[in-house]
Amino acid sequence: MRNSLTIRRWRIDLYESAVYIQKQPDPKCIDCRGEGDITRGADPWGEEPDLQPCDCWNPFHSLRIPLRPRTVINERYPF
Ligand SMILES: [Zn+2]
């Protein structure tokens, strides 16, 4: 089950065990125009340039709020 909610630049994802909050790209950013990705290092041989995240956000950083403690298994099984 996954539910998402977006409030301005904040995206909130609700899962069964946790809530994730992530800041989205700035829609007024001059570099990426709100897309979040920019091309760096244009290749002179015609290959596609690398898309990298813009400095206005970090796609690898989010806040995780657990909704319940994780299940800990203390029993040991022979197999
Ligand atoms: Zn940007």
PDB file of the backbone (N, CA, C, O) and the ligand in Angstrom, with CONECT records:
HET     ZN  A 101       1
ATOM      1  N   MET A   1       0.841  -1.176   0.000  1.00  0.00           N
ATOM      2  CA  MET A   1       0.000   0.000   0.000  1.00  0.00           C
ATOM      3  C   MET A   1       0.889   1.243   0.000  1.00  0.00           C
ATOM      4  O   MET A   1       1.818   1.340   0.802  1.00  0.00           O
ATOM      5  N   ARG A   2       0.615   2.175  -0.877  1.00  0.00           N
ATOM      6  CA  ARG A   2       1.408   3.380  -0.936  1.00  0.00           C
ATOM      7  C   ARG A   2       0.499   4.549  -1.256  1.00  0.00           C
ATOM      8  O   ARG A   2      -0.288   4.509  -2.203  1.00  0.00           O
ATOM      9  N   ASN A   3       0.620   5.567  -0.467  1.00  0.00           N
ATOM     10  CA  ASN A   3      -0.128   6.794  -0.699  1.00  0.00           C
ATOM     11  C   ASN A   3       0.846   7.952  -0.709  1.00  0.00           C
ATOM     12  O   ASN A   3       1.762   8.012   0.111  1.00  0.00           O
ATOM     13  N   SER A   4       0.648   8.874  -1.640  1.00  0.00           N
ATOM     14  CA  SER A   4       1.535  10.028  -1.752  1.00  0.00           C
ATOM     15  C   SER A   4       0.740  11.311  -1.632  1.00  0.00           C
ATOM     16  O   SER A   4      -0.426  11.400  -2.018  1.00  0.00           O
ATOM     17  N   LEU A   5       1.419  12.297  -1.082  1.00  0.00           N
ATOM     18  CA  LEU A   5       0.827  13.619  -0.939  1.00  0.00           C
ATOM     19  C   LEU A   5       1.930  14.627  -1.210  1.00  0.00           C
ATOM     20  O   LEU A   5       3.049  14.460  -0.727  1.00  0.00           O
ATOM     21  N   THR A   6       1.634  15.664  -1.970  1.00  0.00           N
ATOM     22  CA  THR A   6       2.614  16.694  -2.259  1.00  0.00           C
ATOM     23  C   THR A   6       2.096  18.030  -1.756  1.00  0.00           C
ATOM     24  O   THR A   6       1.004  18.468  -2.117  1.00  0.00           O
ATOM     25  N   ILE A   7       2.900  18.669  -0.915  1.00  0.00           N
ATOM     26  CA  ILE A   7       2.583  19.993  -0.402  1.00  0.00           C
ATOM     27  C   ILE A   7       3.744  20.899  -0.770  1.00  0.00           C
ATOM     28  O   ILE A   7       4.844  20.775  -0.233  1.00  0.00           O
ATOM     29  N   ARG A   8       3.482  21.807  -1.690  1.00  0.00           N
ATOM     30  CA  ARG A   8       4.528  22.678  -2.243  1.00  0.00           C
ATOM     31  C   ARG A   8       5.716  21.846  -2.721  1.00  0.00           C
ATOM     32  O   ARG A   8       5.571  21.062  -3.659  1.00  0.00           O
ATOM     33  N   ARG A   9       6.884  21.997  -2.100  1.00  0.00           N
ATOM     34  CA  ARG A   9       8.062  21.240  -2.542  1.00  0.00           C
ATOM     35  C   ARG A   9       8.243  19.941  -1.784  1.00  0.00           C
ATOM     36  O   ARG A   9       9.221  19.233  -2.024  1.00  0.00           O
ATOM     37  N   TRP A  10       7.346  19.602  -0.881  1.00  0.00           N
ATOM     38  CA  TRP A  10       7.533  18.434  -0.037  1.00  0.00           C
ATOM     39  C   TRP A  10       6.641  17.298  -0.509  1.00  0.00           C
ATOM     40  O   TRP A  10       5.435  17.472  -0.682  1.00  0.00           O
ATOM     41  N   ARG A  11       7.241  16.142  -0.716  1.00  0.00           N
ATOM     42  CA  ARG A  11       6.488  14.956  -1.087  1.00  0.00           C
ATOM     43  C   ARG A  11       6.463  14.021   0.115  1.00  0.00           C
ATOM     44  O   ARG A  11       7.502  13.719   0.701  1.00  0.00           O
ATOM     45  N   ILE A  12       5.281  13.572   0.471  1.00  0.00           N
ATOM     46  CA  ILE A  12       5.099  12.713   1.629  1.00  0.00           C
ATOM     47  C   ILE A  12       4.549  11.377   1.145  1.00  0.00           C
ATOM     48  O   ILE A  12       3.468  11.315   0.560  1.00  0.00           O
ATOM     49  N   ASP A  13       5.298  10.314   1.391  1.00  0.00           N
ATOM     50  CA  ASP A  13       4.879   8.968   1.012  1.00  0.00           C
ATOM     51  C   ASP A  13       4.543   8.188   2.272  1.00  0.00           C
ATOM     52  O   ASP A  13       5.338   8.117   3.209  1.00  0.00           O
ATOM     53  N   LEU A  14       3.364   7.612   2.276  1.00  0.00           N
ATOM     54  CA  LEU A  14       2.912   6.826   3.425  1.00  0.00           C
ATOM     55  C   LEU A  14       2.937   5.345   3.069  1.00  0.00           C
ATOM     56  O   LEU A  14       2.278   4.898   2.130  1.00  0.00           O
ATOM     57  N   TYR A  15       3.707   4.608   3.838  1.00  0.00           N
ATOM     58  CA  TYR A  15       3.758   3.158   3.691  1.00  0.00           C
ATOM     59  C   TYR A  15       3.182   2.534   4.955  1.00  0.00           C
ATOM     60  O   TYR A  15       2.817   3.240   5.895  1.00  0.00           O
ATOM     61  N   GLU A  16       3.102   1.218   4.972  1.00  0.00           N
ATOM     62  CA  GLU A  16       2.529   0.541   6.136  1.00  0.00           C
ATOM     63  C   GLU A  16       3.365   0.748   7.385  1.00  0.00           C
ATOM     64  O   GLU A  16       2.820   0.870   8.482  1.00  0.00           O
ATOM     65  N   SER A  17       4.675   0.788   7.232  1.00  0.00           N
ATOM     66  CA  SER A  17       5.531   0.836   8.409  1.00  0.00           C
ATOM     67  C   SER A  17       6.209   2.174   8.640  1.00  0.00           C
ATOM     68  O   SER A  17       6.805   2.377   9.699  1.00  0.00           O
ATOM     69  N   ALA A  18       6.138   3.107   7.672  1.00  0.00           N
ATOM     70  CA  ALA A  18       6.859   4.362   7.848  1.00  0.00           C
ATOM     71  C   ALA A  18       6.301   5.447   6.924  1.00  0.00           C
ATOM     72  O   ALA A  18       5.589   5.173   5.958  1.00  0.00           O
ATOM     73  N   VAL A  19       6.653   6.682   7.261  1.00  0.00           N
ATOM     74  CA  VAL A  19       6.332   7.838   6.436  1.00  0.00           C
ATOM     75  C   VAL A  19       7.654   8.417   5.949  1.00  0.00           C
ATOM     76  O   VAL A  19       8.575   8.617   6.740  1.00  0.00           O
ATOM     77  N   TYR A  20       7.749   8.683   4.658  1.00  0.00           N
ATOM     78  CA  TYR A  20       8.953   9.272   4.073  1.00  0.00           C
ATOM     79  C   TYR A  20       8.620  10.682   3.599  1.00  0.00           C
ATOM     80  O   TYR A  20       7.621  10.897   2.914  1.00  0.00           O
ATOM     81  N   ILE A  21       9.454  11.626   3.964  1.00  0.00           N
ATOM     82  CA  ILE A  21       9.274  13.015   3.557  1.00  0.00           C
ATOM     83  C   ILE A  21      10.508  13.426   2.765  1.00  0.00           C
ATOM     84  O   ILE A  21      11.634  13.303   3.246  1.00  0.00           O
ATOM     85  N   GLN A  22      10.287  13.913   1.550  1.00  0.00           N
ATOM     86  CA  GLN A  22      11.405  14.293   0.691  1.00  0.00           C
ATOM     87  C   GLN A  22      11.126  15.644   0.036  1.00  0.00           C
ATOM     88  O   GLN A  22      10.019  15.922  -0.424  1.00  0.00           O
ATOM     89  N   LYS A  23      12.161  16.465   0.010  1.00  0.00           N
ATOM     90  CA  LYS A  23      12.078  17.770  -0.643  1.00  0.00           C
ATOM     91  C   LYS A  23      12.239  17.588  -2.146  1.00  0.00           C
ATOM     92  O   LYS A  23      13.156  16.894  -2.586  1.00  0.00           O
ATOM     93  N   GLN A  24      11.387  18.183  -2.920  1.00  0.00           N
ATOM     94  CA  GLN A  24      11.398  18.050  -4.373  1.00  0.00           C
ATOM     95  C   GLN A  24      12.154  19.222  -5.009  1.00  0.00           C
ATOM     96  O   GLN A  24      12.458  20.198  -4.323  1.00  0.00           O
ATOM     97  N   PRO A  25      12.462  19.142  -6.314  1.00  0.00           N
ATOM     98  CA  PRO A  25      13.187  20.239  -6.972  1.00  0.00           C
ATOM     99  C   PRO A  25      12.415  21.558  -6.910  1.00  0.00           C
ATOM    100  O   PRO A  25      11.185  21.592  -6.880  1.00  0.00           O
ATOM    101  N   ASP A  26      13.187  22.627  -6.893  1.00  0.00           N
ATOM    102  CA  ASP A  26      12.599  23.961  -6.845  1.00  0.00           C
ATOM    103  C   ASP A  26      11.990  24.297  -8.211  1.00  0.00           C
ATOM    104  O   ASP A  26      12.716  24.341  -9.204  1.00  0.00           O
ATOM    105  N   PRO A  27      10.676  24.536  -8.285  1.00  0.00           N
ATOM    106  CA  PRO A  27      10.071  24.846  -9.587  1.00  0.00           C
ATOM    107  C   PRO A  27      10.558  26.162 -10.188  1.00  0.00           C
ATOM    108  O   PRO A  27      10.380  26.397 -11.383  1.00  0.00           O
ATOM    109  N   LYS A  28      11.170  27.023  -9.369  1.00  0.00           N
ATOM    110  CA  LYS A  28      11.679  28.300  -9.862  1.00  0.00           C
ATOM    111  C   LYS A  28      13.188  28.257 -10.105  1.00  0.00           C
ATOM    112  O   LYS A  28      13.808  29.298 -10.324  1.00  0.00           O
ATOM    113  N   CYS A  29      13.781  27.070 -10.069  1.00  0.00           N
ATOM    114  CA  CYS A  29      15.232  26.945 -10.246  1.00  0.00           C
ATOM    115  C   CYS A  29      15.614  27.342 -11.680  1.00  0.00           C
ATOM    116  O   CYS A  29      14.969  26.933 -12.645  1.00  0.00           O
ATOM    117  N   ILE A  30      16.664  28.137 -11.791  1.00  0.00           N
ATOM    118  CA  ILE A  30      17.121  28.605 -13.103  1.00  0.00           C
ATOM    119  C   ILE A  30      17.868  27.499 -13.842  1.00  0.00           C
ATOM    120  O   ILE A  30      17.787  27.401 -15.066  1.00  0.00           O
ATOM    121  N   ASP A  31      18.596  26.666 -13.094  1.00  0.00           N
ATOM    122  CA  ASP A  31      19.425  25.644 -13.727  1.00  0.00           C
ATOM    123  C   ASP A  31      18.611  24.496 -14.315  1.00  0.00           C
ATOM    124  O   ASP A  31      18.855  24.087 -15.451  1.00  0.00           O
ATOM    125  N   CYS A  32      17.657  23.974 -13.565  1.00  0.00           N
ATOM    126  CA  CYS A  32      16.933  22.789 -14.029  1.00  0.00           C
ATOM    127  C   CYS A  32      15.492  23.091 -14.434  1.00  0.00           C
ATOM    128  O   CYS A  32      14.808  22.214 -14.961  1.00  0.00           O
ATOM    129  N   ARG A  33      15.032  24.282 -14.206  1.00  0.00           N
ATOM    130  CA  ARG A  33      13.656  24.699 -14.526  1.00  0.00           C
ATOM    131  C   ARG A  33      12.621  23.799 -13.855  1.00  0.00           C
ATOM    132  O   ARG A  33      11.564  23.531 -14.425  1.00  0.00           O
ATOM    133  N   GLY A  34      12.927  23.337 -12.649  1.00  0.00           N
ATOM    134  CA  GLY A  34      11.992  22.514 -11.898  1.00  0.00           C
ATOM    135  C   GLY A  34      12.016  21.046 -12.242  1.00  0.00           C
ATOM    136  O   GLY A  34      11.256  20.269 -11.663  1.00  0.00           O
ATOM    137  N   GLU A  35      12.873  20.637 -13.175  1.00  0.00           N
ATOM    138  CA  GLU A  35      12.934  19.223 -13.571  1.00  0.00           C
ATOM    139  C   GLU A  35      13.710  18.395 -12.550  1.00  0.00           C
ATOM    140  O   GLU A  35      13.393  17.226 -12.329  1.00  0.00           O
ATOM    141  N   GLY A  36      14.730  19.000 -11.925  1.00  0.00           N
ATOM    142  CA  GLY A  36      15.533  18.271 -10.949  1.00  0.00           C
ATOM    143  C   GLY A  36      16.815  17.710 -11.510  1.00  0.00           C
ATOM    144  O   GLY A  36      17.746  17.433 -10.753  1.00  0.00           O
ATOM    145  N   ASP A  37      16.894  17.534 -12.817  1.00  0.00           N
ATOM    146  CA  ASP A  37      18.099  17.003 -13.445  1.00  0.00           C
ATOM    147  C   ASP A  37      18.708  18.038 -14.375  1.00  0.00           C
ATOM    148  O   ASP A  37      17.993  18.784 -15.044  1.00  0.00           O
ATOM    149  N   ILE A  38      20.034  18.078 -14.413  1.00  0.00           N
ATOM    150  CA  ILE A  38      20.722  18.945 -15.356  1.00  0.00           C
ATOM    151  C   ILE A  38      21.778  18.117 -16.069  1.00  0.00           C
ATOM    152  O   ILE A  38      22.245  17.103 -15.550  1.00  0.00           O
ATOM    153  N   THR A  39      22.147  18.561 -17.259  1.00  0.00           N
ATOM    154  CA  THR A  39      23.177  17.851 -18.015  1.00  0.00           C
ATOM    155  C   THR A  39      24.514  18.515 -17.757  1.00  0.00           C
ATOM    156  O   THR A  39      24.657  19.735 -17.837  1.00  0.00           O
ATOM    157  N   ARG A  40      25.490  17.675 -17.445  1.00  0.00           N
ATOM    158  CA  ARG A  40      26.839  18.178 -17.199  1.00  0.00           C
ATOM    159  C   ARG A  40      27.797  17.383 -18.060  1.00  0.00           C
ATOM    160  O   ARG A  40      27.577  16.204 -18.334  1.00  0.00           O
ATOM    161  N   GLY A  41      28.832  18.024 -18.471  1.00  0.00           N
ATOM    162  CA  GLY A  41      29.860  17.336 -19.229  1.00  0.00           C
ATOM    163  C   GLY A  41      29.398  16.929 -20.607  1.00  0.00           C
ATOM    164  O   GLY A  41      29.345  15.739 -20.918  1.00  0.00           O
ATOM    165  N   ALA A  42      29.063  17.895 -21.435  1.00  0.00           N
ATOM    166  CA  ALA A  42      28.628  17.578 -22.794  1.00  0.00           C
ATOM    167  C   ALA A  42      29.713  16.802 -23.525  1.00  0.00           C
ATOM    168  O   ALA A  42      30.885  17.176 -23.503  1.00  0.00           O
ATOM    169  N   ASP A  43      29.310  15.730 -24.164  1.00  0.00           N
ATOM    170  CA  ASP A  43      30.254  14.840 -24.813  1.00  0.00           C
ATOM    171  C   ASP A  43      30.499  15.283 -26.247  1.00  0.00           C
ATOM    172  O   ASP A  43      29.543  15.407 -27.012  1.00  0.00           O
ATOM    173  N   PRO A  44      31.772  15.530 -26.646  1.00  0.00           N
ATOM    174  CA  PRO A  44      32.045  15.976 -28.015  1.00  0.00           C
ATOM    175  C   PRO A  44      31.854  14.866 -29.047  1.00  0.00           C
ATOM    176  O   PRO A  44      31.816  15.160 -30.242  1.00  0.00           O
ATOM    177  N   TRP A  45      31.731  13.591 -28.631  1.00  0.00           N
ATOM    178  CA  TRP A  45      31.575  12.490 -29.595  1.00  0.00           C
ATOM    179  C   TRP A  45      30.109  12.170 -29.880  1.00  0.00           C
ATOM    180  O   TRP A  45      29.811  11.179 -30.547  1.00  0.00           O
ATOM    181  N   GLY A  46      29.228  12.970 -29.400  1.00  0.00           N
ATOM    182  CA  GLY A  46      27.832  12.797 -29.741  1.00  0.00           C
ATOM    183  C   GLY A  46      27.059  11.863 -28.838  1.00  0.00           C
ATOM    184  O   GLY A  46      25.865  11.647 -29.043  1.00  0.00           O
ATOM    185  N   GLU A  47      27.733  11.299 -27.830  1.00  0.00           N
ATOM    186  CA  GLU A  47      26.979  10.450 -26.907  1.00  0.00           C
ATOM    187  C   GLU A  47      26.144  11.329 -25.984  1.00  0.00           C
ATOM    188  O   GLU A  47      26.413  12.517 -25.806  1.00  0.00           O
ATOM    189  N   GLU A  48      25.143  10.718 -25.416  1.00  0.00           N
ATOM    190  CA  GLU A  48      24.258  11.493 -24.558  1.00  0.00           C
ATOM    191  C   GLU A  48      24.988  11.935 -23.306  1.00  0.00           C
ATOM    192  O   GLU A  48      25.690  11.135 -22.686  1.00  0.00           O
ATOM    193  N   PRO A  49      24.836  13.195 -22.921  1.00  0.00           N
ATOM    194  CA  PRO A  49      25.494  13.686 -21.712  1.00  0.00           C
ATOM    195  C   PRO A  49      24.842  13.090 -20.460  1.00  0.00           C
ATOM    196  O   PRO A  49      23.696  12.642 -20.476  1.00  0.00           O
ATOM    197  N   ASP A  50      25.611  13.105 -19.393  1.00  0.00           N
ATOM    198  CA  ASP A  50      25.116  12.554 -18.137  1.00  0.00           C
ATOM    199  C   ASP A  50      24.109  13.495 -17.499  1.00  0.00           C
ATOM    200  O   ASP A  50      24.312  14.708 -17.434  1.00  0.00           O
ATOM    201  N   LEU A  51      23.020  12.903 -17.030  1.00  0.00           N
ATOM    202  CA  LEU A  51      22.049  13.660 -16.251  1.00  0.00           C
ATOM    203  C   LEU A  51      22.430  13.531 -14.788  1.00  0.00           C
ATOM    204  O   LEU A  51      22.613  12.426 -14.276  1.00  0.00           O
ATOM    205  N   GLN A  52      22.546  14.661 -14.127  1.00  0.00           N
ATOM    206  CA  GLN A  52      22.885  14.648 -12.714  1.00  0.00           C
ATOM    207  C   GLN A  52      21.862  15.479 -11.965  1.00  0.00           C
ATOM    208  O   GLN A  52      21.266  16.398 -12.526  1.00  0.00           O
ATOM    209  N   PRO A  53      21.659  15.151 -10.681  1.00  0.00           N
ATOM    210  CA  PRO A  53      20.702  15.930  -9.900  1.00  0.00           C
ATOM    211  C   PRO A  53      21.170  17.375  -9.753  1.00  0.00           C
ATOM    212  O   PRO A  53      22.361  17.650  -9.604  1.00  0.00           O
ATOM    213  N   CYS A  54      20.225  18.270  -9.797  1.00  0.00           N
ATOM    214  CA  CYS A  54      20.522  19.694  -9.635  1.00  0.00           C
ATOM    215  C   CYS A  54      20.866  19.976  -8.172  1.00  0.00           C
ATOM    216  O   CYS A  54      20.545  19.191  -7.281  1.00  0.00           O
ATOM    217  N   ASP A  55      21.518  21.102  -7.949  1.00  0.00           N
ATOM    218  CA  ASP A  55      21.896  21.468  -6.585  1.00  0.00           C
ATOM    219  C   ASP A  55      20.716  21.944  -5.743  1.00  0.00           C
ATOM    220  O   ASP A  55      20.860  22.120  -4.533  1.00  0.00           O
ATOM    221  N   CYS A  56      19.549  22.157  -6.359  1.00  0.00           N
ATOM    222  CA  CYS A  56      18.410  22.680  -5.602  1.00  0.00           C
ATOM    223  C   CYS A  56      17.697  21.596  -4.804  1.00  0.00           C
ATOM    224  O   CYS A  56      16.769  21.905  -4.057  1.00  0.00           O
ATOM    225  N   TRP A  57      18.108  20.313  -4.941  1.00  0.00           N
ATOM    226  CA  TRP A  57      17.498  19.245  -4.154  1.00  0.00           C
ATOM    227  C   TRP A  57      18.452  18.066  -4.084  1.00  0.00           C
ATOM    228  O   TRP A  57      19.440  18.006  -4.816  1.00  0.00           O
ATOM    229  N   ASN A  58      18.149  17.137  -3.204  1.00  0.00           N
ATOM    230  CA  ASN A  58      18.951  15.925  -3.076  1.00  0.00           C
ATOM    231  C   ASN A  58      18.009  14.731  -3.152  1.00  0.00           C
ATOM    232  O   ASN A  58      17.286  14.453  -2.195  1.00  0.00           O
ATOM    233  N   PRO A  59      18.008  14.012  -4.295  1.00  0.00           N
ATOM    234  CA  PRO A  59      17.060  12.900  -4.433  1.00  0.00           C
ATOM    235  C   PRO A  59      17.389  11.705  -3.553  1.00  0.00           C
ATOM    236  O   PRO A  59      16.565  10.802  -3.408  1.00  0.00           O
ATOM    237  N   PHE A  60      18.583  11.685  -2.963  1.00  0.00           N
ATOM    238  CA  PHE A  60      18.989  10.543  -2.148  1.00  0.00           C
ATOM    239  C   PHE A  60      18.808  10.808  -0.660  1.00  0.00           C
ATOM    240  O   PHE A  60      19.212   9.989   0.165  1.00  0.00           O
ATOM    241  N   HIS A  61      18.220  11.919  -0.312  1.00  0.00           N
ATOM    242  CA  HIS A  61      18.029  12.248   1.087  1.00  0.00           C
ATOM    243  C   HIS A  61      16.537  12.384   1.382  1.00  0.00           C
ATOM    244  O   HIS A  61      15.831  13.142   0.717  1.00  0.00           O
ATOM    245  N   SER A  62      16.072  11.656   2.368  1.00  0.00           N
ATOM    246  CA  SER A  62      14.683  11.781   2.798  1.00  0.00           C
ATOM    247  C   SER A  62      14.616  11.521   4.297  1.00  0.00           C
ATOM    248  O   SER A  62      15.517  10.926   4.888  1.00  0.00           O
ATOM    249  N   LEU A  63      13.544  11.975   4.882  1.00  0.00           N
ATOM    250  CA  LEU A  63      13.331  11.769   6.314  1.00  0.00           C
ATOM    251  C   LEU A  63      12.369  10.608   6.483  1.00  0.00           C
ATOM    252  O   LEU A  63      11.281  10.600   5.908  1.00  0.00           O
ATOM    253  N   ARG A  64      12.780   9.624   7.278  1.00  0.00           N
ATOM    254  CA  ARG A  64      11.942   8.451   7.526  1.00  0.00           C
ATOM    255  C   ARG A  64      11.412   8.522   8.945  1.00  0.00           C
ATOM    256  O   ARG A  64      12.175   8.650   9.902  1.00  0.00           O
ATOM    257  N   ILE A  65      10.102   8.437   9.068  1.00  0.00           N
ATOM    258  CA  ILE A  65       9.466   8.434  10.377  1.00  0.00           C
ATOM    259  C   ILE A  65       8.796   7.073  10.553  1.00  0.00           C
ATOM    260  O   ILE A  65       7.793   6.799   9.893  1.00  0.00           O
ATOM    261  N   PRO A  66       9.321   6.220  11.419  1.00  0.00           N
ATOM    262  CA  PRO A  66       8.715   4.900  11.592  1.00  0.00           C
ATOM    263  C   PRO A  66       7.372   5.010  12.302  1.00  0.00           C
ATOM    264  O   PRO A  66       7.205   5.817  13.217  1.00  0.00           O
ATOM    265  N   LEU A  67       6.421   4.195  11.872  1.00  0.00           N
ATOM    266  CA  LEU A  67       5.097   4.201  12.475  1.00  0.00           C
ATOM    267  C   LEU A  67       4.964   3.142  13.561  1.00  0.00           C
ATOM    268  O   LEU A  67       4.075   3.229  14.408  1.00  0.00           O
ATOM    269  N   ARG A  68       5.829   2.157  13.543  1.00  0.00           N
ATOM    270  CA  ARG A  68       5.821   1.131  14.572  1.00  0.00           C
ATOM    271  C   ARG A  68       7.224   0.534  14.640  1.00  0.00           C
ATOM    272  O   ARG A  68       7.985   0.612  13.676  1.00  0.00           O
ATOM    273  N   PRO A  69       7.562  -0.061  15.778  1.00  0.00           N
ATOM    274  CA  PRO A  69       8.902  -0.652  15.876  1.00  0.00           C
ATOM    275  C   PRO A  69       9.034  -1.842  14.936  1.00  0.00           C
ATOM    276  O   PRO A  69       8.070  -2.547  14.638  1.00  0.00           O
ATOM    277  N   ARG A  70      10.253  -2.034  14.486  1.00  0.00           N
ATOM    278  CA  ARG A  70      10.499  -3.148  13.587  1.00  0.00           C
ATOM    279  C   ARG A  70      10.374  -4.474  14.331  1.00  0.00           C
ATOM    280  O   ARG A  70      10.676  -4.560  15.522  1.00  0.00           O
ATOM    281  N   THR A  71       9.933  -5.489  13.627  1.00  0.00           N
ATOM    282  CA  THR A  71       9.761  -6.806  14.222  1.00  0.00           C
ATOM    283  C   THR A  71      11.134  -7.458  14.425  1.00  0.00           C
ATOM    284  O   THR A  71      11.938  -7.558  13.499  1.00  0.00           O
ATOM    285  N   VAL A  72      11.370  -7.889  15.644  1.00  0.00           N
ATOM    286  CA  VAL A  72      12.635  -8.555  15.953  1.00  0.00           C
ATOM    287  C   VAL A  72      12.340 -10.020  16.203  1.00  0.00           C
ATOM    288  O   VAL A  72      11.510 -10.352  17.050  1.00  0.00           O
ATOM    289  N   ILE A  73      13.006 -10.896  15.479  1.00  0.00           N
ATOM    290  CA  ILE A  73      12.809 -12.338  15.644  1.00  0.00           C
ATOM    291  C   ILE A  73      13.899 -12.862  16.562  1.00  0.00           C
ATOM    292  O   ILE A  73      15.083 -12.818  16.226  1.00  0.00           O
ATOM    293  N   ASN A  74      13.493 -13.356  17.717  1.00  0.00           N
ATOM    294  CA  ASN A  74      14.458 -13.862  18.685  1.00  0.00           C
ATOM    295  C   ASN A  74      14.609 -15.375  18.618  1.00  0.00           C
ATOM    296  O   ASN A  74      15.606 -15.909  19.105  1.00  0.00           O
ATOM    297  N   GLU A  75      13.655 -16.074  18.033  1.00  0.00           N
ATOM    298  CA  GLU A  75      13.724 -17.525  17.975  1.00  0.00           C
ATOM    299  C   GLU A  75      14.685 -17.950  16.876  1.00  0.00           C
ATOM    300  O   GLU A  75      14.797 -17.289  15.844  1.00  0.00           O
ATOM    301  N   ARG A  76      15.363 -19.035  17.104  1.00  0.00           N
ATOM    302  CA  ARG A  76      16.270 -19.572  16.098  1.00  0.00           C
ATOM    303  C   ARG A  76      15.707 -20.895  15.602  1.00  0.00           C
ATOM    304  O   ARG A  76      15.270 -21.744  16.379  1.00  0.00           O
ATOM    305  N   TYR A  77      15.731 -21.039  14.294  1.00  0.00           N
ATOM    306  CA  TYR A  77      15.196 -22.258  13.681  1.00  0.00           C
ATOM    307  C   TYR A  77      16.369 -23.121  13.230  1.00  0.00           C
ATOM    308  O   TYR A  77      17.403 -22.604  12.808  1.00  0.00           O
ATOM    309  N   PRO A  78      16.201 -24.453  13.324  1.00  0.00           N
ATOM    310  CA  PRO A  78      17.313 -25.337  12.940  1.00  0.00           C
ATOM    311  C   PRO A  78      17.606 -25.314  11.449  1.00  0.00           C
ATOM    312  O   PRO A  78      18.707 -25.690  11.048  1.00  0.00           O
ATOM    313  N   PHE A  79      16.675 -24.892  10.617  1.00  0.00           N
ATOM    314  CA  PHE A  79      16.917 -24.919   9.167  1.00  0.00           C
ATOM    315  C   PHE A  79      16.787 -23.531   8.582  1.00  0.00           C
ATOM    316  O   PHE A  79      16.955 -23.351   7.376  1.00  0.00           O
TER     317      PHE A  79
HETATM  318 ZN    ZN A 101      17.332  22.934  -9.853  1.00  0.00          ZN2+
END
